Amino acid sequence: MRTISLLLREDWGALQRVLQLMTKKRVRPETVLSGRCEVPGHSRVFIASADARLPGLVEHLRKLSDVVEAEMTESPAREFAFVRTFEERLPLPQTMDYAAARALASGPKVTMMEKGA
């Protein structure tokens, strides 16, 4: 399983344009996780897929006007957690074993974590 991390401008239809490109290139996503992130006015999107065409999609995604950043992670992701709070300290929910997890993106009120296989 490979993962693409995207930083998108918060614009109506931005995620839809990303998924339309995936459809056009015939790449099937297994998991799509999206939410506000550490950069104001932007969203963080993680797309996980076992499709062999996923690495070639990154360059096409970078050409979309809404995509600010696109990078590929080769780690075998099994679980994702988007942790958001309105407090400065992040209380982590007990639904995931955080000992084996790593932070993918972090800000003062938001953390995105990935747990490998």
N, C-alpha and C positions, 0 to 999 in steps of 0.2 A: 504494500500500500504506500503510495506517495502522496505528499501533501503540497498544495500551492497556497502560499500566504499572499494575500492582496491587500493593499491599502487603497481604498476607493474614496473619491470625493462624495460627500453626502448629497446626492442629486437624485431626484425622482427617476427611477428606471435604471440606475447604474447597475444594480445586481442583475436585473433582467437582461441587460445587454451582455453581461459576462456569461450568463447561462445560455443566451441565444448563440453566442460564439461557440460554446461547448457543443451545442446541438448541431450547429453548422459543420463543425470539425468531427462530429460523431464520437465525442468523448463522453462517457457516462460517469457522472459523479456518484460516489457512494455516500458521501456526507458533505453537506454544505452548512457551514456555521458562520453567521454574520451578526455583527453588533457594533455599537459605538466603541471607540477605542481611545488610546492615549493622545491622539492628535485631534484637536478640536476641528469640527466640520468634516470629519472623515469617518469611515467605517472600516473595520478590519474584517476580512472574509477569509475563511479557511475552507479549501476544497480538497477532499480526500478521494482518491480513486485508485483502483488497481489496473486501470486501462493503460496499455503500453504506449498510447499516443499522448499521454498527459505531458511528458517533458517537452514535446514540440509545441504544445499549446501556450507555454509561458511567453514566448516571443510574440505571438499573436495577441495575447492579453495586454502586453506592454504597449501595443499600438492603440488600444482603446483610449479615448480622451478622458474617461473617468478614472482610469487606473493610474495611480501615482507611483506605486511600487508593486512589483511582482517577483516572487522568488520561490524556488522549489526546495522542498525538504525531502531528503531521501529516507529519513527515519521511518520505521514501520509503526505508524500511529495506530493506536487501538481505541483510545478514548480522548475526548476533548472536553474542556470545561471553560466556560466564559464566566468569570467571577466579577461582578460589579457591585459596588456599594456607594452609598452617599456619604460615608464616613471616610476619614483619611486612613484608618486601619482596615485591612481586609479580613473579615472573619470568613474562613474557608469552610464551605459545607462539607459534610461527612460522606458525600456520595462517591468520593474518589480517593484512592490511596495516593497521597501527595508525596510520599517518600520516593517513588519511582517516576514522578512527573517533573517536567521542566517548563519554565516560563518561556513562552514564545514572544509575547509582547506584554509590556507593563507600563502603567501610568499611575498617577496618584490615586485614582479611584477605580481602575480597571486592570485586570490581569487575565491573560489568555494562557491556559496551560495545556500541555499535551502529555499523555501517558503512552509510552511505547509498549510493544508486545512483550 
